[in-house]
Amino acid sequence: MKRKLILSLMCGFLIISFATGCTKGKEEIENVNNENSIESNNNEQPTTNIENWGVQENIVARKNSITTTAWIKFPTLSGIVRGTGKIAYQKDKTLVILDAERETGSPQLLEDNIENVFPSYFEQTKVIIDAYRQMNYDNFDFQVNQKEKIKINDYEMVKFTGKHTYTFKDVNTFEVENVELNFVAYATKLKSNGAVVYWIVIDESEEQSLTSTIEEYSKNMAYSLHE
């Protein structure tokens, strides 16, 4: 009788130990999967081969009396609009705005945080877009709907998505049209002098059908940035 009781207790102990071990193993697997998921989210890959993509253009930024020339690729560069900052004509219905800190005349970044590129650089960006739009266009604005911290090639970046808005006045009818376009923007600081650099890719199509295109372009530009 005692022997049967001892055997029963031993069997029960083995079953409990096995169940506990399985549960612990499952928890460990789930933790590993979660860690991999977080790591992959922080290491997004470019949507195409950056070496064979785009056209390289320089960025000159100045901060703390240090001038740095960095390089970035435009998607399909077909011309640079001269003036404050750089605006790149594209071969499709997209528009790229590139700007960098210039020390003289550049706005102070709020709390020295790249999450505050907008609204810190709102006015400077409006000056750039105004030089491009020229006559019959007015009331330029960039409304951020979402921002996300990411890390690309050891650069801490913030991705912004939102709407670029302005008004257009028809010279013949004098009617005013309110225009709303989607944009994706990235902001970061250069490693050598800590100067702010940001770029905005705008969907200029009437039907706003290039959402995935501006996502791709802006991300590939982020991966192409180097000093």
C-alpha positions in Angstrom: 0.0 0.0 0.0 2.8 2.4 1.0 4.7 1.4 -2.1 1.7 2.3 -4.4 1.3 5.6 -2.6 4.9 6.5 -3.1 4.8 5.6 -6.8 1.6 7.7 -7.2 3.2 10.7 -5.6 6.4 10.3 -7.7 4.3 10.1 -10.9 2.3 13.2 -9.9 5.5 15.1 -9.2 7.0 14.2 -12.6 3.8 15.3 -14.4 3.8 18.7 -12.6 7.5 19.2 -13.3 7.0 18.4 -17.0 4.1 20.8 -17.3 6.0 23.6 -15.5 9.0 23.0 -17.8 6.8 23.2 -20.9 5.1 26.4 -19.7 8.5 28.0 -19.0 9.8 26.9 -22.3 6.8 28.5 -24.1 7.3 31.7 -22.2 11.0 31.8 -23.1 10.1 31.3 -26.8 7.5 34.0 -26.7 10.0 36.4 -25.1 12.6 35.7 -27.8 9.9 36.3 -30.5 9.0 39.6 -28.9 12.6 40.7 -28.8 13.1 39.8 -32.4 10.0 41.7 -33.4 11.2 44.9 -31.6 14.6 44.6 -33.2 13.1 44.2 -36.7 10.9 47.2 -36.1 14.0 49.3 -35.3 15.9 48.0 -38.3 13.7 48.6 -41.3 15.3 47.9 -44.6 15.3 50.2 -47.7 12.7 49.2 -50.3 15.4 48.9 -53.0 19.1 48.7 -53.6 20.4 52.1 -52.5 23.7 51.8 -54.4 21.8 51.7 -57.7 19.0 54.0 -56.8 18.5 57.8 -57.1 20.8 60.7 -58.0 23.3 61.9 -55.4 23.3 65.5 -54.2 25.2 67.3 -51.5 23.9 69.0 -48.3 25.9 71.8 -46.7 25.1 72.3 -43.1 26.8 74.6 -40.6 26.7 74.6 -36.8 29.1 75.7 -34.1 31.3 77.2 -36.8 31.8 73.7 -38.3 30.7 73.3 -41.9 29.8 69.8 -43.0 29.1 68.5 -46.5 26.9 65.4 -46.4 25.4 63.4 -49.3 21.9 62.2 -50.0 20.1 60.7 -53.0 17.1 62.2 -54.7 14.7 59.7 -56.2 14.7 60.9 -59.9 16.4 64.2 -59.8 15.6 66.3 -62.9 16.5 69.8 -61.6 17.2 71.9 -58.5 15.2 75.0 -57.8 17.6 77.6 -56.7 17.0 79.7 -53.6 16.6 79.0 -49.9 17.2 75.3 -49.3 16.8 72.8 -52.2 13.7 71.7 -54.0 14.1 68.8 -56.5 11.9 68.5 -59.5 11.0 64.8 -60.0 10.1 62.9 -63.2 6.8 61.8 -61.6 4.2 63.7 -59.6 6.3 64.0 -56.5 8.2 67.0 -55.0 11.2 66.7 -52.7 12.3 69.5 -50.4 15.7 69.3 -48.7 16.9 71.7 -46.0 19.7 71.9 -43.5 20.8 74.1 -40.6 22.9 77.0 -41.7 23.7 78.7 -38.4 23.0 82.2 -39.8 19.3 82.7 -39.9 18.3 79.1 -39.0 15.7 78.7 -36.3 16.6 77.3 -32.9 15.4 73.7 -32.5 13.0 73.5 -29.6 14.5 71.6 -26.7 17.3 70.6 -29.1 15.1 67.6 -30.1 14.6 66.5 -33.7 11.0 65.6 -32.9 10.5 69.4 -32.9 11.8 70.0 -36.4 8.2 70.8 -37.0 7.1 73.4 -35.8 10.6 74.8 -35.3 11.3 74.9 -39.0 7.8 75.6 -40.2 8.5 79.2 -41.2 11.8 78.4 -42.9 10.1 75.6 -44.9 7.3 77.9 -45.9 9.9 80.3 -47.3 11.3 77.5 -49.4 8.0 76.3 -50.7 6.9 79.9 -51.4 10.0 80.3 -53.7 8.9 77.3 -55.6 5.1 77.9 -55.8 5.5 81.6 -56.6 2.5 83.6 -57.9 -1.1 82.7 -57.2 -0.2 80.4 -54.3 -0.5 81.4 -50.7 -1.1 80.3 -47.1 1.4 77.5 -47.1 1.4 75.1 -44.2 2.6 71.6 -43.1 0.3 69.8 -40.6 1.9 66.8 -38.9 -0.5 64.0 -38.1 2.0 61.4 -36.9 5.6 61.1 -35.9 7.8 58.1 -35.2 11.3 57.6 -33.8 13.5 55.3 -35.9 17.2 54.5 -36.3 18.8 54.2 -39.7 22.5 53.6 -40.3 23.3 54.9 -36.8 21.3 58.1 -37.4 18.6 58.8 -34.9 15.7 60.0 -37.0 12.1 61.1 -36.7 9.6 60.3 -39.4 6.7 62.7 -39.9 3.5 62.1 -42.0 0.9 64.7 -42.6 -0.7 67.2 -45.0 0.8 70.1 -47.0 -1.8 72.7 -47.5 -2.0 75.9 -49.5 -4.5 78.1 -51.5 -4.4 78.6 -55.2 -6.0 81.7 -56.9 -7.2 81.3 -60.5 -6.0 84.4 -62.4 -9.0 84.3 -64.8 -11.9 83.5 -62.5 -10.3 84.8 -59.2 -11.7 81.7 -57.5 -9.6 80.4 -54.6 -9.0 76.7 -54.2 -7.9 75.0 -51.1 -5.3 72.3 -51.8 -4.3 69.4 -49.5 -1.4 67.1 -50.3 0.0 64.1 -48.4 3.7 64.3 -47.4 6.3 62.1 -45.6 9.3 63.7 -44.0 12.4 62.7 -42.1 14.6 64.7 -39.8 18.0 63.9 -38.2 21.3 65.5 -37.1 24.6 65.1 -38.8 27.2 63.2 -36.8 30.1 65.5 -37.4 28.6 68.8 -36.3 25.1 68.0 -35.0 23.4 70.2 -37.6 19.7 69.6 -38.4 18.9 68.0 -41.8 15.4 67.2 -43.0 13.7 66.3 -46.2 10.0 66.2 -47.3 8.5 64.2 -50.1 5.1 65.4 -51.3 2.5 63.6 -53.4 1.7 66.2 -56.1 -0.8 64.0 -57.9 -4.4 65.3 -58.2 -5.9 62.0 -57.0 -3.3 61.6 -54.2 -2.4 58.1 -55.4 1.3 58.1 -54.6 1.2 57.3 -50.9 3.4 54.2 -51.2 5.7 56.1 -53.6 6.4 59.0 -51.2 6.9 56.4 -48.4 9.5 54.6 -50.5 11.3 57.7 -51.7 11.6 59.3 -48.2 12.9 56.0 -46.6 15.4 55.4 -49.4 16.7 58.9 -49.0 17.2 58.2 -45.3 19.3 55.1 -46.1 21.4 57.0 -48.7 22.4 59.8 -46.2 26.1 59.7 -45.4 28.9 62.1 -44.5 
